[in-house]
Amino acid sequence: MRSYQVNSEWRSHSRVLRKKVGVRSLLMAISMLAIAVGCQSQSGAYNATNVTDCLPNLNLIDQTGKEINLSSLKGKPVLVDFIYTSCPGPCLTLTGRMNAIAQQLGPALGTKFTLLSVSIDPEHDGPNQLRQYVDEHGVNRSGWYFLTGRPSDVDALLSAFKLHREREDDGSVSHVVGVFLLAPDGKELREYNGEIIKPDVVAADLRKALSAS
């Protein structure tokens, strides 16, 4: 598993940005992003290098309380991000980006594409909290699942993405701002910096993944 420093880190291989931002260091991380973005894709999209199956035979629970086996989602492109409901800001940015992508996909979301938002604070995010988050932010869409589960199961999923959870000294959860496009076989195709991705670019990548399957 790749190791990550607390607060923020740039992935060392390829050109892919994965950043974990603590609440207290958010402004510093944004400054680092502004400096580095000139060296990277202006669309926030990067080629994936992780060849792990990111949709393992693992059960999580969605915002309605329904158990979802991740491997059952194979067969169509899947877009994944990681949030938590008490997040003070970055998660709302990610959710807004994902919602804009959902709007781009239209009725194909759920029939041809799947969106997953997985809580990285399962100790506090149950189905009720996820459902309230969905309702508050108007993102109740067919084909978009907000998932939680046992901490060990969430950790197992993060491991497939070469990520792990961290907490700040004050107990707050470090943020993961990466967004990940999975092929119908569950392998990563693209990775995105969730703070600067362009919804039309991601939607186009999803359609390409569908046509290539």
N, C-alpha and C positions, 0 to 999 in steps of 0.2 A: 504494500500500500504506500502511496506517496505520502510523505509527511508534510504538514502545513504548519506554519507559524501562526500563533494567535494574532488576530486582527486582520492582516492582509498578506497575500503572497501571490507572486506571479508564477505560473507554471514554467519550468525550466526547459521543457522539450517543445519543439515546434514553435508556433506563434500563439499558442492558446492561452488566454487569460482565464484563470480561476482565482477568485478572490474571496476571502472570508473577512467580513468587516465587523468588528465589535462596535457597540454603540458609541463608546467614548472616542473611538478612533475613526469614525465615519468621515469627518472632514479631512483628516489626513489622507485617508484612502482615496477620497475623491480627487484630492490634489495630485496624488500619485497617478491616478488614472488619466487626468488631464495632461500630465507630462508625457506619459507613455503612449497615449492613443495615436499620436502622430506616426508611430512606428508600426502601427497595426492596421488591420482592416477597418475602414471607416464605417462599415456596416456592422461591425461587432461579430462577424461570423468567421469561424476558423475550422480547418479540417480536424477531425477527431483522430486520436491515436489509440484510444482505449478499445481493445478488441474483446472485452469481457461481455458476456450475456447480461444485459442490464434489465431483463425481464425474467428473473428466475422463478422457480416454483415456490412462491412465497405469498402468503395471505396477508393483506392489509384490509382496513375497514374504511369505507367512504363516508361522506357527510350524512348519508341517510341511515347509516348503521349496517349497510350491506357489506358482506365479506367479498373481497375481490382477489382472485388469484392472478398475480401479475403475468404469469406465463400465458394466461387465457387471452391476454390483450395482443398477443402476437398475431400477425397477419395483416396489419395495417401500420403505417407510420405513427409514431408516438412522440409527443413533445413533453419534456419533463422539466419542472423546476422544483425548488425546495424553499418552503416558507415556514412561518409560524404565526399564529393568529394575534399574539401580543406584540408583534414586531412593530417598532416605532416609525418605520418609514420605508426602508429598502424593499421589504416584502410587498408593500403596496405598489411600489414601482414595478416590481416583477409581475404582480397580478394585473396591473394596468396594461403592461405589454402583452401578457398572455391573452387578455380580453380583446385587445386590438387584433391579435392574430386570429382569435376565434371569430371575430367579425369578418375578417378577410376570408376565412374558410366557409362561412355561411352554413347552409344545411348539410354540407359534406362533413362537418364536425359530428362525430358519432357514428356516421355511416362509413366514412372512408378514413377518418383521422381520429386520434384520441389525444387528449391533453390530460396530464397528471400534475397535480400540485401536492407534494408530499410534505407533511409537517416534520420539522426537525426538532420539535419540542413535544414529543408524544406523551411525556409525563403530565403535560397540562392541556394538550389538545386532544379531546375526544370527539366523537361524531357531533355532539351538540355544539361544541365550540366551532368546529369547521362549518357546520350548517349556518350558524349565526354569522360567521365571517362571509360566507357566500351570499347570504341575504343582505347584509349590510353594504356590500360592495357591488351588488347587482350582477353577479357572475354565475347565476344558476343556469348552466347551459348543458344540453344533452351532449354526452361525450367528453365532458370535462369533470374529472374525478378529483376530489380533495381527499387525501388519504392519511390515515394515522394507523397506529397499531401498537404492539408491544415494542418497547424501546429496543430490544434485541433484534426484532424484525426490521425496524427502521435502520438500525446500524448495519444489518446485513445488506440491505438495499444500497445504502451509502457506500459500503465496501465495494459493491459491483461497479460503482461510478468512480472508485478510487478516492473517495472522500470519507471524512469522519467528522463527528460532531464535537464542538468545543463550546465551553462556556467562559464568559468573562468572570472576573473576581466578584462582581456584584450579582452573579447568577444569570445574567442575560445570555442569550444564545448568540454565538457568532453567526453571521450571515453567510450564505452561499449564493453568490450572484450569477453563477453559471446556469445556462439553460441548455438542454441537451436534446438533440434530434436523434431518435432511434429508428432504424430501418425495421421493416416488418418482421425480421428475424430477431429483433431485440438488441442488435449491435449498434453502437454509436456511428452516426454518419457525420454530424456536424456538432460543434459546440459554439455557444454564443456568450458574449458578455451581456448579461441581462439588463444592464443599465443603459446600453446604447444600441441594442439591436433594433432593426427596422422591421416592423410587422410584415410589410410586403415582401421583404427578402426572405423571412422565415416561412411565410405562406408559400412562396415560390419553391423553396427548398422542400417543403412537405409534399407539394404536388410532384416535384421531380422524383422524390423517394417513392411515391405511389406508382408513378408511370414506369419506374425501373423494376418494380417488384413483379 
